[in-house]
Amino acid sequence: MVPSLFAFFENLKYLEPCAKIMRSLLPTKHRRSISQAFSTSYYHPPEAKEEHSGGDIRIHDRSSASYDRNYAYQQLWLFALRNFSKMTESTPRKESKKPKPAISEPKPGIWKSFGNLAWNLGFHLEPAERYGAQEVEEQLTLQINTHLTLEDVDSEALQRIADTLRGLKKRRFAVVGPISTSDYPLATDRRCGRPFEDSHVADQQMLFLPQIYSCVPPSGLEVTTFYCTWDMFRSFMNIDLYNVTYARYSSLPNVVTTTETDLEATPPSNSSCAQCRIREADFELTKTRCTDLELQVASMANNVSRLQGDAGEARESARNAKKTALERERQLAASVEDLTAQLATLKYLEEQMKLSRGSEAMALHNLRGQLSSVTTERDLLRERLERLGSGQIGAESRLRDLVEVQRQFRQAEDDLLLAREHTAQNEQEQATLRAAVERAQATERELRQATASDIGRLRHVEQERDHRDEKAEPDALVLPFPPRSRHWI
């Protein structure tokens, strides 16, 4: 590939989201480059591992610590190149006459695989350990519950879904050898930068370290998009294919080097050449994996049907719970209305009681005023009766009657106070007391009238006595009483 500034800057657009993924494994604040930060956090593991395809991690012979560190670092970059569209908001470029690729939702399973890979390769970083320890099955169960819009799902049903997901075997892809030669010319815009959507999907199966080191120069004039990515990765990672490691990777029996034509052909039968034997063994391995996949698909179908049944039961229980809640809500609304009506009635009764107490207090105040006026009149009568002297027996008797009337008034006041304490229960007694008061007032009026008539008779008697005394001894007349007035009562 002929280098150019245009290709350099376009390739930086491809590497930028991958660098963001690599930085996610590093501490937040660090002033070193990504390569230096990973180098300082590397611990030489007891077994050197390399990834040949998705989920196919194998153990190989160990080299020096620096070589193993570089191989592990390159494998992390290749993981980011394969999955950048699933781990960031960047997407492959749009194919002609196809819709624009949508931004992928966060996939916790990809991040967990990334963290486990970094930890197994020897990079003991806290974010890698955290990503690898994520409960992906629990998060997927919550996403399933969210997408199905289930309500009030039993926690045991969700736990069974999570256990089913944990029991599924991880998918292992067949190892695809690097393809560098194409039968068709490759457009210029496809030779650098972020890959197009179809090219990215096709090249994902070859972006692994064994394929990178076993890639050979193209045998024809046209190259593939994988070869362009391989050249970009080799240049940025400073990979020397002609050192001792190239011989190790090029001699690996598990790496199948094919072309586009070989991928579509069926595996050959028994052959004497070593390449045919390798292809035949790989074909048998692929058949075994296909059988395992068919069994897994059948198991997943059974699990899906069981999950659908559980989801139906959960929906039915949710509907019943919703109906019960609505009925309970209606009952509570009716109870609230009844309580509101009762509260209004109690408030009305309280207002009536306040008004009744006010009228009773007013009546009591009036009675006290009347009693005070009667007491005043009694005192006046007592003073005037004292002037009549000891001979006025009838007047003294009337005075005792007035005292009795006062006592009755006091008794009536006590009865009224007692009736006030029992107003709500003894309204009849209050009416009786009012009648007693009226009778007492009538009796008082009768007594007043009787007293006035007695006083009149006394005056008449005194006048007759005075007249007789004047006739008998006109010169020695002494009035025992002061001069009287017409209005002395």
Steps between C-alpha positions, in 0.01 A plus 500: 500500500630844406483727808344848478390775738138452394511130589681582826232741624215277381650207690517716812118528479488118515747478790342781708201300636731201552735717705201613707421135572859433603503803733192364677728235659742763635472729804320827443803720558821385334761699305654215305416359162265205466790265420704614802200473736429142388867405521523606865189302593607174330570186706653211312237221531600137549335408167513705182158521329385617160157535342450327165129583454206623702509300824785272380793577734797262487824461689827534309867476585631782711758744371683773684298735721539792257375293200205360697413849621500633143286208378248555783491875433438441128218255575319766704527744209363237263206441736426874491527505116250213473245637747536880493144540364360301798705678768489865391264737322706474178357295213638357176451705186174477308476264205349625178122449473482383860381681812752668725628270778328578829692567819511177696360476853747421779578126505626393843604161364758658265651705784514193722685305228738794454575517874552122526728499196717781641525326838584160350764652275681642807374859530387509862303825497217591735256595217573170323420309819182703545383438143574129531304471826181651355180294534415514130216249533323715759528807276371307197207373707410856595524605133270213399252605767520862377450412132208266576339774717404251772352623827548347843705206372589246763865524605529121480403510131770761434751284688408199285559709187842607631591139586396390151723764345791389718448140387532582130831398348712771349505507124832418336558616146700314240853626440514689170836556341611840370390598147722754333423456127174601329366432152338843478652849526461672836370857503736766627277612790495140630880477530529715818301645786206351683378191315168480321228293666523189276880503502509530878269200543709289258838598649401445864571125475857567386607777740685267737867482581577165323336629180695826524834320524414235241375743235700482176534765230229492229561267209313723255458867417193563715494499881223445756377734774654262755842548341457880530407466866788256552746747347366787715518291818850372419623856443351649816602205719850486346471126431804339339383191312852378432609432857497170685130525588389490136624144462304394808169645381540394137552139613194478724287205382177647637513810282338439162632725224244524221390724220151618410465211255608245761237622748219411264641157404423181689781332694687237296501133586805291590811653349866448538588868530526656847279793402213266406533313829484830689186601311339162557566518875362852508190383309439223756545752780252733329246216465535421871453862587194520273351202681568670834343818368188311386467350848546840655239649265251228597574559868459873451168444320375294796621766738331771294169310501529451876585867544199595288281284725650664806444840341135411430450393859670818616272708278191321634611550861574864421150543352340340806708717731398806300129408523533445875676834536225679300226338711683594818539853366126526433423376851740752650339779294153403630636490858653844453167637377317355803758642739474840330120499544533400865755775558264758348218378728724524806602853405132599464418351843795682651375832359152430639646422843696826494182694416306318776769576758493866400123525544522324838768740617286794392197360684707445813630856481145632475389291797786634706398852409142433603617343824714806574205731442276286724769506771515878479124530528505259794746721682284802439195315629693390811598859578145626457348216703739572786343845524155349563614386845439195705120528473501426127480123528339457163779694328766283671320193382508637146873568546555137596315408185735719300797327666348172403463627146871597501586153620290356221682726257836377624381143475380571147845645414674189637265279305570705188879464545457126548282486190772682299748217566251250364355709217515236229334232721262710718324745270169399658635598840598841368145553379375399847743743662385779273138421596604503867664837451187631335288367788741660745472827316120467502513422872723804550255717315215358709704564816569853390134556434408339837765714675367814336144415605616426859687825516190676374291338770764592759486859386126498526522353852762757600295782356196383692711467814649842448156640441378344821805627685453848365145499620602371838818707570563747227776685692711197597516339152842363421551324171689178545594500130652764277282677249395267223504559134281354237797340332690354798466141375 
